[in-house]
Amino acid sequence: MDINPLVILLAAIFTNNILLVYFLGMCSYLSVSREITSSIGLGMAVFFVLTFTSGINYLIYHYILIPLDLVYLQYIIFIIVIAAFVQLTEIVIERFSPVLYYTLGIFLPLITVNCAILGVSLFMVIRQYSFIQSVAYGAGSGLGWLVAILALAGIRSRLKDKYLPRGMNNAAISLIITGIMALAFIGFSGVAIIQ
Amino acid sequence: MKKNEIFINGAFSDNPIWKQVLGICSALAVTNLMINSLVMGLGVIFTLALSSFTISLIRDYTPRRVRMMVQTLIIASYVIIVDIFLKAIYPDMSRALGPYVGLIITNCIIMGRAEAFAQKNNPFNSLIDGVAAGIGYTIVLLLIAMIRELMGFGSLFGFTILGDWWISWSIMVMAPSAFFVLGLLIWFINYRYYTKPSEEK
């Protein structure tokens, strides 16, 4: 498995978008995408947490769980790492950068239960990435998630006062818009990246 | 509340997917084949019922500040059981579902039921509520999978239903169709059961 980390990063944003292809992080994607400002905040928080937790979980998995033969505990360990990292980030940001805290802080507690974070750690194990590849994959997935939620928020803010068929507000229309977006993103899989 | 009322509420009127829009991730990811959806649904019923039961059992002893962490750990332990069971008995299925078995931990349905029901009710009622919500979830999963597998492969549970004349829609196997089918399903159910004609703008 020696794929260029840059290729993994770009693929995670476009062709293998964590949300549009692997459906991860849908809950907060559907509920927080009403306004562009809050979706940027959440997207940035996801990007930040994903980049770090995929690296930390890689190190823990390969240097603690495998030598001790505790691989079956990976789910519990990963979720604890994610929760602890989120908590830690919240404390650090609150202490050192109040401005950043007001933009990212309120979204951080939401992140622990975002399945994209755990999903990236699990995919990283299944695909046997190296450390650099894992971090690139985490960062790319975070950016891809940010792109997707930003696009949906932009579309939804324009739909706000438009007429929609009865019963189609909120979830139904968001899912159909996402389907069209996913269709568009499939187009990226034809793009060859020259190494 | 009566036992059968809890059941009907959990499975249909408060259905996790079309009413509360929770747990969409796995609803979309595993529904390209019916057999995957069935296994996933059974895994969720098992985890949901037992974790609701356990959380309700210890609800008086859990400090409020750490209860999210405690709930997550309880859920994770049951998911590990499901995962080990699948790996041992159906290794092919375990490989097909990939990380989505592990992702039952962050499935919002389980946390949602724990917070909304198991925190306030006795263990037995929570168990019923968990089973009901799980069944409601499985029904939706199977419904979506039925549409996708029938149109994408012309088969159900792997048995060919539509003959050779059927040209498979490859889009139905791919990601976008999951969004379309679920979106249209939620729209239909909202239209039919949860809105009245007078609410139209």
Boltz contact constraints between the chains, C-beta under 6 A:
constraints:
  - contact:
      token1: [A, 21]
      token2: [B, 175]
      max_distance: 6.0
  - contact:
      token1: [A, 23]
      token2: [B, 25]
      max_distance: 6.0
  - contact:
      token1: [A, 23]
      token2: [B, 28]
      max_distance: 6.0
  - contact:
      token1: [A, 23]
      token2: [B, 29]
      max_distance: 6.0
  - contact:
      token1: [A, 24]
      token2: [B, 25]
      max_distance: 6.0
  - contact:
      token1: [A, 26]
      token2: [B, 24]
      max_distance: 6.0
  - contact:
      token1: [A, 26]
      token2: [B, 25]
      max_distance: 6.0
  - contact:
      token1: [A, 27]
      token2: [B, 108]
      max_distance: 6.0
  - contact:
      token1: [A, 75]
      token2: [B, 76]
      max_distance: 6.0
  - contact:
      token1: [A, 75]
      token2: [B, 79]
      max_distance: 6.0
  - contact:
      token1: [A, 75]
      token2: [B, 80]
      max_distance: 6.0
  - contact:
      token1: [A, 75]
      token2: [B, 102]
      max_distance: 6.0
  - contact:
      token1: [A, 75]
      token2: [B, 105]
      max_distance: 6.0
  - contact:
      token1: [A, 76]
      token2: [B, 76]
      max_distance: 6.0
  - contact:
      token1: [A, 79]
      token2: [B, 72]
      max_distance: 6.0
  - contact:
      token1: [A, 79]
      token2: [B, 76]
      max_distance: 6.0
  - contact:
      token1: [A, 79]
      token2: [B, 105]
      max_distance: 6.0
  - contact:
      token1: [A, 113]
      token2: [B, 106]
      max_distance: 6.0
  - contact:
      token1: [A, 115]
      token2: [B, 25]
      max_distance: 6.0
  - contact:
      token1: [A, 115]
      token2: [B, 103]
      max_distance: 6.0
  - contact:
      token1: [A, 115]
      token2: [B, 106]
      max_distance: 6.0
  - contact:
      token1: [A, 118]
      token2: [B, 106]
      max_distance: 6.0
  - contact:
      token1: [A, 119]
      token2: [B, 99]
      max_distance: 6.0
  - contact:
      token1: [A, 119]
      token2: [B, 103]
      max_distance: 6.0
  - contact:
      token1: [A, 122]
      token2: [B, 99]
      max_distance: 6.0
  - contact:
      token1: [A, 122]
      token2: [B, 102]
      max_distance: 6.0
  - contact:
      token1: [A, 123]
      token2: [B, 99]
      max_distance: 6.0
  - contact:
      token1: [A, 166]
      token2: [B, 191]
      max_distance: 6.0
  - contact:
      token1: [A, 166]
      token2: [B, 195]
      max_distance: 6.0
  - contact:
      token1: [A, 166]
      token2: [B, 200]
      max_distance: 6.0
  - contact:
      token1: [A, 167]
      token2: [B, 187]
      max_distance: 6.0
  - contact:
      token1: [A, 167]
      token2: [B, 190]
      max_distance: 6.0
  - contact:
      token1: [A, 167]
      token2: [B, 191]
      max_distance: 6.0
  - contact:
      token1: [A, 167]
      token2: [B, 195]
      max_distance: 6.0
  - contact:
      token1: [A, 168]
      token2: [B, 187]
      max_distance: 6.0
  - contact:
      token1: [A, 171]
      token2: [B, 21]
      max_distance: 6.0
  - contact:
      token1: [A, 171]
      token2: [B, 186]
      max_distance: 6.0
  - contact:
      token1: [A, 172]
      token2: [B, 183]
      max_distance: 6.0
  - contact:
      token1: [A, 172]
      token2: [B, 186]
      max_distance: 6.0
  - contact:
      token1: [A, 172]
      token2: [B, 187]
      max_distance: 6.0
  - contact:
      token1: [A, 175]
      token2: [B, 179]
      max_distance: 6.0
  - contact:
      token1: [A, 175]
      token2: [B, 182]
      max_distance: 6.0
  - contact:
      token1: [A, 175]
      token2: [B, 183]
      max_distance: 6.0
  - contact:
      token1: [A, 176]
      token2: [B, 183]
      max_distance: 6.0
  - contact:
      token1: [A, 178]
      token2: [B, 179]
      max_distance: 6.0
  - contact:
      token1: [A, 179]
      token2: [B, 176]
      max_distance: 6.0
  - contact:
      token1: [A, 179]
      token2: [B, 179]
      max_distance: 6.0
  - contact:
      token1: [A, 179]
      token2: [B, 180]
      max_distance: 6.0
  - contact:
      token1: [A, 182]
      token2: [B, 175]
      max_distance: 6.0
  - contact:
      token1: [A, 182]
      token2: [B, 176]
      max_distance: 6.0
  - contact:
      token1: [A, 182]
      token2: [B, 179]
      max_distance: 6.0
  - contact:
      token1: [A, 183]
      token2: [B, 176]
      max_distance: 6.0
